[in-house]
Amino acid sequence: MLFPSSTMGNYFHAFILVCFGLCFIISPLMAGNLWNDVVVVREDSSVTLSCFDSPPKSSVLVTWKMISAREDRWSYLLSASCIDGQTDGRSSRVFGDRTFEISADASLIFKAAAASQGRYSCVIEQDDKKLQERIVLLALIKFTITPTPPVTVDSTLRLVAQVSPSSVAAWGTWVSSSGEQLYTEISHDKGSLLSKLPRITSKDSGVYTCRIRVHGNNDTSVSEHRVNVTVNERAVFSFTDVTHGGPRSMAALSHSLVTLTCPPILGDYVLLYWQYPDSKRMELIFQFDRWRRSSTNKTKHHLHLIDPTSLAVGGNFSFLLSPALKDGGLYLCEVFLDDRAFSQGNTLSVLHGHIKSSRTALDLSCMYSQRSQVKAVIWSYVQDPSRFLQSSAVLGRITTSVALPVTPETAGRYACTLYLKNGNSVQYMYTVTMANIDLTVSPGPALPPAAEDVSASSYVSSFSFLLFLIPMIAVAVGVLLWRQGYCVTRRSVEQSLSHHSGEVENIYENPDDLRQTPPQGAVYMDLKPTGEMDVYKELDRYNQCCG
């Protein structure tokens, strides 16, 4: 049968409305929120459940029933006649080893026990007709304080609140005695609220409050429960359950990123100690409290936790370090969880390249720290590894030299490789290049250029200037000797030079030889001009002295 399109549209809209209506009806049933209110109490405490918000004005019959979490039908408890909101007297009944009472305002009174958890129904009837029904869910909250107060100094205090049934807990937190809201982990599956205070001190004693809101209540309705914590100042806790992880031995280039691993435990807090390289001196350099959300970095600004915000996901602590040469050594990471401790050692050797130039050579040096775990440090020529490189070594440093000027045979990549005793290694690379006439030296990609790098081209320009300066000084000295009137024979000069400096022929390259025992009747000068005009100023000064 065919329907007009308008009719089909009306049926469709009606179907959608029915579906939405069923969703609103069925959803609460599926969620289990079959109650008007939720009351959270501690076990062994007194409970009072109200039957109505505003008392009826006429004569009614009030009946209380309950159904526990393990039952599937209601059990009758008590009933009483009520006129103008007041019963005809208190009545009580023992049910399942528990005593229930109806108060004057028709409230149900009893002492909470483990079996008391469940739903309680108050039915108001008049002339056998149900006028109203109010259902209250009774949830139990249990507190656990570990260790049992008084708590030992330096121990980890655990504050646990567990709500049953677990599904009712919507939100909760612990608050310290000073009013500070503590970091609280909520487990909806268990219905628990956990907060910890690691390394507790006497300042942490006081009253702690657990604030909790449950499903079904108004968002502003929060129940509060208090526990008292005392601290024994005379006793100090010491960890006896300590697990040591396998030591790690590693090497890294200076200013690179190094991961310092800690035991794979999501602990309460972590302490990082640093033992100085090639020394027994050790100090605490970093500490982080996961619960108090506090950290202290005492010495190294280039050291930090990899990601403190993702600790709950990662499940462990790790550090990132960008080390300088002096930052080698032993890094001992200690993670503490409740009354257990876990440790992990990271021994780090740092390799640092250093370049120094002289007039005749380019010195390539490698410095390294934490020598106790180093097996060998070797310079090599990458283009020809079999080539022997002359090296000089002192404690913590090895140096090789490249003669200047750089030639095609000496240009190329030079590698400094540090080998650890466990087989690991790290390499520093430096590249010496030659372009056209000018000679240049550039570092490899392993490290940024050393601060004292000097281009070899500067030595070429210095050498050219020296060649220009020597003839100028020779002319100046000849004029000066002529002006002074001294007669210095060629033979006496040659005898003096051969006596003191062997085969040296240029007196201006070795002026010290002439100063030792000058021949009688001769004057030698050590001119150190800073400009072209300075030579003539020196000549004028000597003329005045002789005049």
C-alpha positions in Angstrom: 0.0 0.0 0.0 1.3 3.4 -0.9 1.1 6.5 1.3 1.5 10.1 0.3 4.9 11.6 1.0 3.5 14.0 3.6 1.9 11.1 5.5 5.2 9.2 5.4 7.0 12.3 6.8 4.5 12.5 9.7 5.0 8.8 10.5 8.8 9.2 10.4 8.7 12.2 12.8 6.4 10.3 15.2 8.8 7.4 15.1 11.7 9.6 16.0 9.9 11.1 18.9 8.9 7.7 20.3 12.5 6.5 20.0 13.8 9.5 22.0 11.1 9.0 24.6 12.1 5.4 25.0 15.8 6.4 25.3 15.0 8.8 28.2 13.0 6.1 29.9 15.3 3.2 29.4 18.6 5.0 30.0 18.1 5.5 33.7 17.0 1.9 34.1 20.1 0.6 32.2 22.3 2.9 34.2 20.9 1.6 37.5 20.0 5.0 38.8 16.8 3.8 40.3 16.9 6.1 43.4 16.0 9.6 44.4 19.0 10.2 46.6 22.3 8.7 47.7 23.6 8.6 51.2 27.3 7.8 51.9 28.2 6.7 55.4 31.0 5.0 57.2 30.6 1.5 58.5 29.5 1.3 62.2 28.1 4.8 62.0 24.5 5.7 62.7 22.2 6.2 59.6 19.0 8.2 59.3 17.0 8.0 56.1 14.3 10.5 55.6 11.0 9.4 54.0 9.7 12.7 52.6 10.8 16.2 52.0 7.6 17.8 53.1 5.3 15.9 55.5 1.8 15.1 54.3 -1.1 16.9 56.0 -3.5 14.0 56.1 -3.3 10.5 57.7 -1.1 8.2 55.8 0.7 4.8 56.2 4.5 4.8 55.9 6.2 1.5 54.9 10.0 0.9 54.8 11.5 -1.8 52.6 15.0 -2.7 51.4 16.8 -4.6 48.7 20.5 -5.4 49.0 22.9 -5.6 46.2 22.9 -9.4 46.3 19.1 -9.7 46.3 16.5 -9.4 43.6 13.4 -8.7 45.7 12.3 -6.2 48.3 12.2 -7.2 52.0 9.7 -5.6 54.4 11.2 -3.8 57.4 8.8 -1.5 59.3 5.5 0.5 58.9 3.8 3.1 60.9 0.8 5.4 60.8 1.6 9.1 60.3 -0.7 12.1 60.9 0.5 15.5 59.9 4.0 14.1 59.5 4.3 12.5 62.9 4.0 8.8 63.7 2.0 7.4 66.6 5.3 6.5 68.4 8.7 4.9 67.8 8.7 1.3 66.7 11.6 -1.0 66.0 12.2 -4.4 64.5 15.2 -6.8 64.3 15.9 -8.0 60.8 19.0 -10.0 59.9 20.9 -9.3 63.1 20.2 -5.6 62.6 17.8 -3.3 64.5 15.7 -0.8 62.6 13.6 2.0 64.1 11.1 4.4 62.7 11.4 7.9 64.3 8.7 10.4 65.1 9.1 12.0 61.6 8.9 8.6 59.9 12.6 8.4 59.2 14.4 5.0 59.3 17.2 4.7 61.8 19.8 2.0 62.1 23.5 1.3 62.4 25.4 0.8 59.2 27.1 -2.6 58.5 28.5 -4.3 55.5 25.1 -6.0 54.9 23.3 -2.6 55.1 24.4 -1.6 51.6 21.5 -1.4 49.2 18.4 0.5 48.3 15.8 1.6 50.8 12.2 2.4 49.8 9.7 4.5 51.7 6.1 4.1 50.4 3.4 6.5 51.5 -0.1 5.1 51.1 -3.6 6.4 51.8 -6.6 4.1 51.7 -4.6 1.4 50.0 -3.5 3.8 47.3 0.2 4.6 46.7 0.7 8.4 46.9 4.4 8.5 46.8 7.6 6.4 46.9 11.1 7.6 47.8 14.1 5.3 47.1 17.4 6.0 48.8 20.7 4.3 47.9 22.9 3.6 50.9 26.6 3.5 50.0 29.4 2.6 52.4 32.7 4.3 52.5 35.7 2.7 54.1 39.0 4.5 55.0 42.4 2.9 55.2 45.5 4.7 56.6 48.8 3.1 56.0 51.0 2.8 58.0 48.7 3.0 61.1 49.2 6.2 63.0 51.4 7.4 64.6 53.3 7.4 61.3 57.1 7.2 61.3 59.1 10.1 59.9 60.2 9.7 56.3 57.7 7.0 55.6 55.0 7.3 52.9 51.5 7.9 54.2 48.7 6.3 52.2 45.1 7.7 52.4 42.6 5.5 50.8 38.8 5.9 50.6 36.8 3.2 49.0 33.1 3.6 48.1 30.8 0.6 47.7 29.1 0.1 45.3 32.0 1.4 43.2 29.7 2.7 40.4 28.3 5.6 42.5 31.6 7.5 42.9 31.6 10.5 40.5 34.3 12.7 42.0 36.4 13.0 45.1 39.5 14.4 46.6 41.6 14.5 49.8 42.2 17.8 51.5 45.1 18.4 54.0 44.7 19.8 57.5 45.9 23.2 56.1 43.1 23.2 53.5 45.3 22.3 50.5 43.7 20.0 48.0 46.0 17.0 47.5 46.6 15.2 44.2 44.1 12.3 44.3 43.9 9.3 41.9 40.3 8.0 41.4 39.7 4.4 40.3 36.1 4.2 39.1 36.3 0.4 38.8 37.3 0.0 42.4 35.5 3.1 43.7 38.6 4.2 45.5 40.3 7.6 46.1 44.0 7.4 46.8 46.3 10.1 47.9 49.9 9.8 49.3 52.3 12.0 51.3 55.8 10.7 50.7 58.7 11.5 53.2 56.3 12.6 55.9 57.3 15.0 58.6 55.8 16.3 61.8 54.3 19.2 59.8 52.0 16.7 58.0 50.1 15.7 61.2 46.5 16.8 61.5 43.0 16.1 60.3 42.5 15.2 56.6 39.2 15.4 54.9 37.8 13.3 52.1 35.3 15.1 49.9 33.1 12.9 47.6 30.3 13.4 45.2 28.2 10.5 43.9 26.1 9.9 40.8 22.5 10.9 41.3 23.1 13.8 43.7 23.1 17.5 42.9 26.6 18.6 41.7 26.8 20.9 44.7 26.1 18.1 47.1 29.4 16.9 48.5 29.8 14.7 51.6 32.8 15.1 53.8 34.5 12.5 56.0 37.5 13.2 58.3 40.4 11.1 59.5 43.1 12.0 62.0 46.8 11.5 61.2 49.6 11.7 63.9 53.3 11.4 63.4 55.9 9.8 65.7 58.8 12.3 65.6 61.1 10.0 67.5 61.2 7.3 64.9 62.7 7.6 61.4 61.8 5.1 58.7 64.5 3.3 56.7 64.1 1.3 53.6 65.1 -2.4 53.9 63.4 -3.7 50.7 65.8 -2.3 48.0 66.0 -3.7 44.5 69.1 -2.8 42.4 68.9 -2.8 38.6 71.8 -3.7 36.3 74.3 -0.8 35.9 74.4 1.0 32.5 77.7 2.1 31.0 77.5 4.7 28.2 79.4 7.4 26.3 78.2 10.6 24.6 79.4 13.6 22.8 79.3 16.9 24.8 76.1 18.9 24.4 74.3 15.9 22.9 71.1 14.6 24.4 71.5 11.6 26.8 68.7 9.6 28.4 69.3 8.7 32.1 67.0 5.8 32.8 65.4 5.0 36.2 63.8 1.7 37.4 60.6 1.0 35.4 58.4 1.7 38.4 55.7 4.3 38.8 56.9 5.4 42.2 55.8 8.0 44.6 59.0 10.1 44.3 62.4 9.9 42.7 65.9 11.1 43.8 68.8 11.5 41.4 72.4 11.5 42.8 75.5 12.5 40.8 79.0 11.2 41.6 81.6 13.5 40.1 83.7 12.1 37.2 86.8 10.2 38.4 85.9 11.0 42.0 84.1 9.6 45.0 82.2 12.8 45.8 78.5 12.4 45.4 75.6 14.8 45.9 71.8 14.9 45.4 71.0 17.0 42.3 67.3 16.3 41.5 64.2 15.2 43.4 60.6 15.0 42.3 57.5 14.2 44.3 54.7 12.9 42.2 52.0 13.4 44.8 53.0 16.8 46.1 53.7 17.9 42.5 57.0 19.4 43.5 60.5 19.2 42.1 64.0 20.5 42.9 66.9 20.8 40.5 69.9 21.8 42.6 72.8 22.0 40.2 72.2 21.2 36.5 69.9 23.5 34.5 70.4 21.2 31.4 68.8 18.3 33.3 65.1 17.6 33.5 62.4 14.9 33.6 61.4 13.8 30.1 57.7 14.4 30.7 56.4 14.7 34.3 52.8 15.1 33.1 52.8 11.6 31.4 54.2 9.6 34.3 50.9 7.8 34.9 50.9 6.6 31.2 54.6 5.8 30.9 54.8 4.2 34.3 58.4 5.3 35.1 60.8 8.2 35.5 63.5 9.1 33.0 65.8 12.2 32.7 67.2 14.0 29.7 70.8 15.5 30.1 72.8 17.7 27.7 76.2 17.1 29.2 79.3 19.2 29.2 82.7 17.5 29.6 82.5 18.0 33.4 79.1 16.3 33.6 80.4 12.8 33.2 80.3 10.4 36.1 77.8 8.1 37.8 74.1 9.1 37.9 72.2 7.0 40.5 68.4 7.1 40.2 66.4 5.9 43.2 62.6 5.4 42.9 60.5 4.9 46.0 57.1 3.2 46.1 55.4 2.9 49.5 57.9 1.0 51.7 60.1 -0.3 48.8 63.0 1.3 47.0 64.5 0.7 43.5 67.8 1.9 42.2 69.5 2.2 38.8 73.0 3.4 38.0 74.1 5.2 34.8 77.8 5.7 34.3 78.5 8.3 31.6 81.7 9.3 29.8 81.6 12.5 27.9 83.8 13.1 24.8 84.6 16.7 23.8 86.6 17.9 20.8 88.9 20.9 21.0 90.9 22.7 18.2 94.0 24.8 18.7 96.1 26.5 16.1 99.7 27.5 16.0 102.0 29.0 13.3 103.0 25.6 12.0 100.2 23.1 12.9 96.6 22.6 13.7 96.2 20.6 17.0 93.2 18.3 17.2 92.4 17.3 20.8 89.9 15.0 22.4 89.1 15.3 26.1 87.1 12.8 28.0 85.7 12.2 31.5 85.0 9.2 33.7 88.2 7.5 32.7 87.6 4.5 34.8 85.3 2.9 32.2 87.3 4.0 29.1 89.3 1.3 27.3 90.9 3.4 24.6 90.8 6.7 22.7 92.2 6.8 19.2 92.7 9.4 16.5 92.3 8.1 12.9 92.3 9.4 9.3 88.9 8.5 7.9 90.0 8.5 4.2 92.9 6.1 5.0 92.3 4.3 8.4 95.6 2.4 8.0 97.6 5.7 8.1 99.5 6.1 11.3 98.7 9.4 13.1 101.3 10.7 15.6 99.5 11.4 18.8 100.4 12.6 22.3 98.3 11.7 25.3 98.0 12.9 28.8 95.4 12.1 31.5 92.0 12.6 29.9 93.3 14.1 26.6 94.7 12.9 23.4 96.1 15.2 20.6 97.1 14.8 17.0 98.5 17.5 14.8 98.0 18.5 11.2 100.9 20.4 9.6 100.2 23.8 8.1 99.8 24.7 5.3 97.2 22.0 4.7 98.0 19.9 1.6 95.7 17.5 -0.4 97.4 14.6 1.5 96.5 16.0 4.9 93.1 17.4 4.1 90.1 15.3 5.0 88.1 13.9 8.0 89.8 13.1 11.2 87.9 10.9 13.8 88.5 10.6 17.5 86.9 7.4 18.8 86.3 6.6 22.4 85.9 2.9 23.3 84.3 1.8 26.6 85.2 -1.4 28.3 81.7 -2.9 27.6 82.2 -2.4 23.9 80.2 0.7 23.3 81.8 3.6 21.6 81.3 7.3 20.6 83.1 9.2 17.8 84.0 12.9 17.3 84.6 13.9 13.7 86.6 16.9 12.4 87.0 17.9 8.8 90.1 19.8 7.5 89.5 21.3 4.0 91.6 23.2 1.5 89.9 25.5 -1.1 92.0 26.9 -4.0 94.9 29.0 -2.6 93.4 29.9 0.8 93.5 27.1 3.3 90.5 26.6 5.6 89.7 24.3 8.5 86.1 23.4 9.3 84.6 21.1 12.0 82.6 18.0 11.1 78.9 17.6 11.9 79.4 15.8 15.2 79.9 18.9 17.3 79.7 22.7 16.9 83.0 24.5 16.0 85.4 24.9 18.9 85.6 28.4 20.3 89.3 28.7 19.5 89.2 27.5 15.8 91.4 29.7 13.6 91.5 29.5 9.8 94.8 28.5 8.2 94.4 31.3 5.7 95.3 33.7 8.5 98.7 32.2 8.7 99.3 32.7 4.9 98.5 36.4 5.3 100.8 36.6 8.3 103.6 34.9 6.5 103.3 37.4 3.5 103.5 40.3 5.9 106.6 38.9 7.5 108.3 38.6 4.1 107.6 42.3 3.4 108.8 43.4 6.8 112.2 41.7 6.9 113.8 43.8 4.0 112.4 47.0 5.6 114.2 46.1 8.9 117.4 45.2 7.1 117.5 48.7 5.4 116.8 50.4 8.6 119.6 48.6 10.5 122.1 49.4 7.7 121.2 53.1 7.8 121.4 53.1 11.6 124.9 51.6 11.6 126.1 54.0 9.0 124.7 57.0 11.0 126.4 55.8 14.2 129.8 55.6 12.6 130.6 52.2 13.8 132.5 49.9 11.6 131.4 46.4 11.6 133.2 44.2 9.2 131.4 41.4 7.4 133.8 39.0 8.8 133.2 39.8 12.4 129.4 39.4 12.0 129.8 36.1 10.2 132.1 34.8 12.9 129.7 35.8 15.6 126.7 34.2 13.8 128.5 30.9 13.1 129.7 30.8 16.7 126.3 31.2 18.3 123.7 29.9 15.8 125.4 27.4 13.6 124.3 27.8 10.0 121.8 30.6 10.5 122.4 33.2 7.8 119.6 35.8 8.5 120.3 37.7 11.6 116.7 38.9 11.9 115.3 35.5 12.2 117.4 34.8 15.3 118.1 38.1 17.1 118.8 36.2 20.4 122.0 34.8 18.9 123.4 38.2 18.4 122.6 39.4 21.9 124.6 36.6 23.7 128.2 37.8 23.1 128.4 40.8 20.7 131.8 41.5 19.1 133.7 44.4 20.5 132.9 47.7 18.9 129.5 46.5 17.5 125.9 47.4 18.5 122.9 45.2 17.8 119.3 46.3 18.1 116.1 44.2 18.4 113.6 46.3 16.4 109.9 45.4 16.9 108.1 48.0 14.8 104.3 48.2 14.9 104.1 50.2 11.7 106.2 51.4 8.8 107.0 54.8 10.4 108.2 53.2 13.7 111.5 52.2 12.0 112.4 55.8 11.4 111.4 57.0 14.8 113.8 54.4 16.2 116.6 55.8 14.0 116.0 59.3 15.2 116.1 58.2 18.8 119.5 56.6 18.3 120.9 59.6 16.5 120.0 61.8 19.5 121.7 59.3 21.8 124.9 59.4 19.8 124.9 63.1 19.4 
